[in-house]
Amino acid sequence: MTSVPPTRDGYPAELRALTSLRAFLALGVVLFHYQLQWDPALGFSPIIERSRLAVDAFFMLSGFILAHVYGPAFAAGTFRYRRFLVARLARLYPLHLTVLAGVLVMVVGATAAGVRFDADSYPPLAFVQTLFLVQAWFPTNEVIHWSGPSWSLSAEWFAYLLFPAYAWLALRLRARPWALLGVGAVAFAVIDALYIQAFGKVLPRAEDSLGILRIAPEFLVGMALYALGHRWRWSRPLATAAALFTTLVLLGAMQLALDDRIIVALCAPVILTWSLLARADCEGPLAAPALVFAGEASFALYLVHMPVIIAFKGVVAELRGVDSAFRITPVELTGLFVVTALIAVALHLLVEKPGRAWIRRRFESRGAEPAAPA
C-alpha cells in the first residue's frame, strides 16, 4: 500500500491509523464479553472490563469519519441526502441482515429441537425492531439477544438520519471548533444527568434502552474533533508522542477503573491524536496492510462474536447436559476466538463488501447526481 501524503489544508483521503483503531476497539468489546464467560478465579482485568466503552469511541469515530467524507460536499452544497442514506444502508444492512437471519435460524432450530433456552430474551416485537434498526430508540427493561451488539447500529442509524442537522451545526461553527466541542460536551452532560434521573445509571450504560441518547452528543464530539484536527498540522515527533501519551493515559484510566464518563472523555484525544498521525505522515505500523484489513473486518467481528458465543454455549450445554451458564475455559475461548475471527473475515469478504457494492450500484444509479469528492 503506497503512502498517501497529507495536504497542507487538511487530512489525506485515507486515515489508516483510524481504520486500525477500529480493530483494537472491536477486539476490546470481544474480550469484554469473553471475560464475562471465564471463571473469575482466573483473574479480572479492569482494562478489559472498561473495553465495553469502545462503543463510545466508535460513535465518535462515526462523526469524525462522516465529517471527513461528506463535510466538503455539504459545505459546497452538493450533498445528496438520498445518496448518503443509500451509502449508510449499504454499510450496515448486508451484514446486519445476515447475522440476524443466522440468529433467527438458531432460535427456530432450538425451538423445533426442544433445546432449552431463554425464549423471553427473543421476543417477536424486538425481532421486528432489530430488523429495522429501531430497537435502541425506545425505553425498555428487557434483555434482548437478537443480534445483541446491533443496538449500536440502531443508534448509528438514528445519527445518520439526523446527519444534515449535525453537518449544518458543524458548518456554522467550523471556524470555532472548540465551541462545537463544547456543545457536544454540554449535551453529553445534560443527557447524562437526565438519563441518571430516569434510569438510575450513567449514559455510557445506555444500550437497548434509549441507546440513541448515547450517540447523540458523541457523534457531534467526533465532528468537532475532525474540525480541530483539520486546523492542526504537527511534526512527526510531536504527533507520535501525542498519540502515545493519550493512549497510555486512556489505558491507565481504564486500569484504574475510573468513572465511565471520564474514560469516554479520554477516548476523544486518542481519536484526535491518532488522526493527526495521518496529517504528519507518520502512521507507521498502524498503517500496516494486515492491521488495516483487521480494521475493515472489525464490523463483522463486532456483530458476529456474541451469536457465536451463544451458539457455542447452547450446543455444549446440550451435549454435556449442563446449564448454558457454564464457564468457558481459556482453551475453549482461544479456539472460539479463532473460529469467530475466521467467520468474521468470511462475512466481510463474502457478504459485507459485495452486499455494499450491490446496494450502491442498485440504488445510486437511479439518476442521482454524482457526489463531490471528499
N, C-alpha and C positions, 0 to 999 in steps of 0.2 A: 504494500500500500504506500503510495507516494505521499510526501508531506504536502499539506495544504497551507501555504503561508497566510498569516493573518493580514488583513488590510489595515491601512492607517486609521480608517474611520470606524471599524467595528470588528466583529468576530469573523473567522473563516466560516465557510459553509458547513464544514464538518466539525463537530465538537466531540472528538473521540474519547476524551477523558470522561465526559459526562455519560457517554454511552457505556463505558466501562464501569462507571459508578453504579449504573443500574444493576450490573451483575452482582456487585457487593451488596447492594440493598436487597435484592431478591434472595440472595444466599442468607442474609441475616434473618429474613422472615421465615425461611425454611428451617434454619437452625432453631429459631424460637419455638416453632411448632414441634420440632424434634425433641427439644429439651422437655417439653410437656409430656413426652412419651416415655422417657427413660426413667430408671429407678433413681429417686432422689439421693440414695446412698452413693451414687456415682459422682455426685457433686452438682453445684449450681453456679452458673456464670451470670453475673449481673449484666455483662455486656450483651450476652445472647438474649437475656430477658428483655432488655431495652431495645433490642433489634426489631421488635414489633413496631417501633416508631419509624422504621424505614418507610412505612406507608406515607407518613407526613412529608418525608423528603421526596418521595415520588410525586406527591401533589405539587410541591414547589417546583420540581423539575418540569412538570407539565406546563405550568405557567411560563417558566423560563423558555422552554423549547418552542412553545407556540408563539411567544412573543418574537423569538428569533426567526421562525419560519414565516409567520403571517403578518408580523408587525409592519414590515416595509410596504406590503400590499395595502394594508389598512390605512397607513399614512398617505399613500399615493391615491387612495380612492378606488383601487382596483380589486379590493377584497370582495369575494363572492361567497356569501353565506352558504348557499346550497353546495357549492364545491367543497367548502370547508367541512360541512356535516357529512357529506359522502366520504371524504377522506378519513374523518374520525370514525365513522361506522366501519369503514373498511379496515381500520386499525384494530377495532375491538371485536367485531362480531364473528368473523370466521372461527377464531379460537374459542371465543365465549360459547358459541352455539355448539361447537364440537365437544367441549368439556361438559357442558350442561347436558347434552344428549347422552354422553357416557355415564353421567351420574343417574340420569333417568333410567337407563338400561340396568344399572346396578340395583336401583330401588325396585323396579318391576321384577327383575330376576330374583332378587332376595325374597320378595313377597310371594312369588309363584313357587319358590322352592321351600317356603316355610322357614327361612332363615330368620333368626331373631335379630331385630334392630330397633332403634328408637324411631318409630314411624312419626311421632309427634314433631321430630326435627325436620320433617319433609312435608309440610302442609301444602296442599294443592294451590292455594292462593299465593303462597310465597314462590312457588314454581313459576306462576304467571308473572309475578312481579320481577323475578330474577330474569325471566326470558326477555322482558322489555327493559331491563336495567333500571327499574324504579324502586327496587327493594330498600334502598337506603334513603328514600325520600320521606318516609313516614316513621312516627314513633312506634316502637314495638318492644315487647318483653320476651318475644320468642327467640329461641336459639335455632337458627336456620342453617342447615347443612347443604342446601342446594348450592353447589359451587361456592362455598363459603367466602373465599377471597374476592369473589366478584362484586361484593358490596362496594369495594373501592372503584370498580368500573362504573357502578351506578353513580357514585359521586363524581367521577370524571365526566360522565355523560351530562350530568347536570351542569358542570362548569363549561363544557363545550357549548351547550345550548345558550349560555349566557356570555359566551366569548365576545360578541360585539360590544356588550356593556363594559366588560373588563378592558377591552382594547381601546374603547373611547376614553375611559378614565386614564389609562396609561398614556394615551396620546396627549391628553390635556396636561398631564404632569410630566411629560418626558424631559422637560428642562429642569425639573425638580425631583429627581429620583428618590432623594431622601424623604420627601413629602409623601411620595407614593408608598414607600416602605412604611412610613409612619401610619398611613391609612390602613395598610394591611395589618400592622401590629395592633393598632387600636381596635380594629374589627375583631381580631382574634381574642383580645382581652374581653371585649364586651360579650361576644358569643360564648366564650368560655364561662363567664360569670352566669349568664342565663342558663347554660347547659347544666352547670352545677346546681343551680336553683331548681331546675326542672327534674333532673335525673340523679342528682347526688354524686356525680363523677365528673372529672375534668374532660374537656373537649377532646384531647387525644385518645380518649377511651370510646368515642363515638364510632360505631361501625354500622351494623344493620339498622340501629335506631338513630335516624336522622344523621347519617354519616355525611350528608351533603353540607351540614354546618361545619364540618371539619375541613373540607376542601375550600369552602368559600373564601376565607381570608388567606389561606396558604397558597392558593393559586395566584392571588394578587401579589403576595410576597415574592413569588417566583418571577413575576413580570417585573417587579421593582428591582430584583437582583440583576435581571438582564439589562435594565436601563442603567444601573450603576456600572456593571462590567463593560457596557458599551462605551462608557466615557473614560475608562481607565486602561492604560497600557503599561504594564510593569516590565522591568528587566527580568531576564531568565532567573537569576539568583533570587530576586525578591519574590517572584511568582512561585518558585519551587518551595522556598522557605515558608511562605504564607500558606500554601496548600498543606504542607507537612504539619505546620503548627496548628491550624484549625482542625485537622483530622485528629491529631493527638489530643487536643482539648476535648473534642467530642467523645472520643473513646474513653478518656479519663472520667468525664461526667457520667457516661454510661456505666463504667465500672463502679463508680461511687453511688450508683442508683439514685441520682438526683431526680428532682421533680420532672415528670414527663414534659411539662411545658418548657422547662429550661433546656432539655435535650432537643426538643423540637426547634427552639430558637437557635441552638448551636448548629443545627443542620444547615441553616441559611448561609453562614460564612463558608462552610465546606463547599457547598454548591458554587458559590461565587468564586472562591479561590481556585477550585478545580477548573472552572470555566476559563479563568484568566491564564491558565497554562496554555490554552489554545492560542490566545492572543500573543503570548510570549513565544509561541512555537517551541514549547519545551514539555510536551506531554509525555515524552519518554516511554517507559514500559506501559503506561496507561493507554498508549495508542497501539499496543501490540495487536496484531490481527486476531489472535486467539481470544484475547480478553475482550476486544470489541465485539467479536461474534458472540461471546458469552452474554454480553450486554444486550445484544439484539435478540437473543433467545431467552432473555430473563423473563419476559412477559409470559411465555409458555411455562417456564419453571414455576413462576409465581402462581399461575392459575391451576396447574395440574397437581402440585405436590400434596395438597390436602385430600383430594379424592383418592390419590394413590395410598396415602396413609390409611384412610377409612376402609378402602377395599382390602388392603393387606390385613388389617386387624380383623375385619369381618371373616375373611377366609380362614385365617389362622385360628380364630376363636372357634369356628365350627369344626375344624379338623382336630383341635386339641380338646374340645368340649369344655372350654373355659369362657369366662366373661370377656367381652370385647374390650373391657377397660384394662386388660393386662398390660404390663410394662414391656417395651421393646428393648432388646439387648443392643449394645453398641455395634456388635457384628451385624445384627439384622438391620439396624439403621444405616450402616455403611452400605450394605447391599441395596437397601431401599433407595438410598440417595443415588447410587449408580443407575439403577433402573429408572428412577424418576428423571434424571438428567438425560438419559437416552430417549425417553418418551418425549421430553421437552424439545430436544433437538429435532426429533422426527416431526413433531407437531409444528415447530417453527418452519421447517423446510417444506413439509408436505401439505400443511393446512394454512398456516398464518400467511406466508409470503404469497403463494398462488391465490389464496382467497382474497387477499387485499388487492392484488393486481386485477383479478377478475371483476370485483365490485367497482373499482375505479374505472376500468375500461367500459363496463356496462352502463354506468350512470353518468360518468363525466363526459361521455361522448355525445350526449343529447343536446347539442347546440350550445353548450356552455362556453363562455369566453375563457381563453387561457389566463391563468393567474400570473401576476407579476412575479418575476424571480425573486427569491428571498436572498 
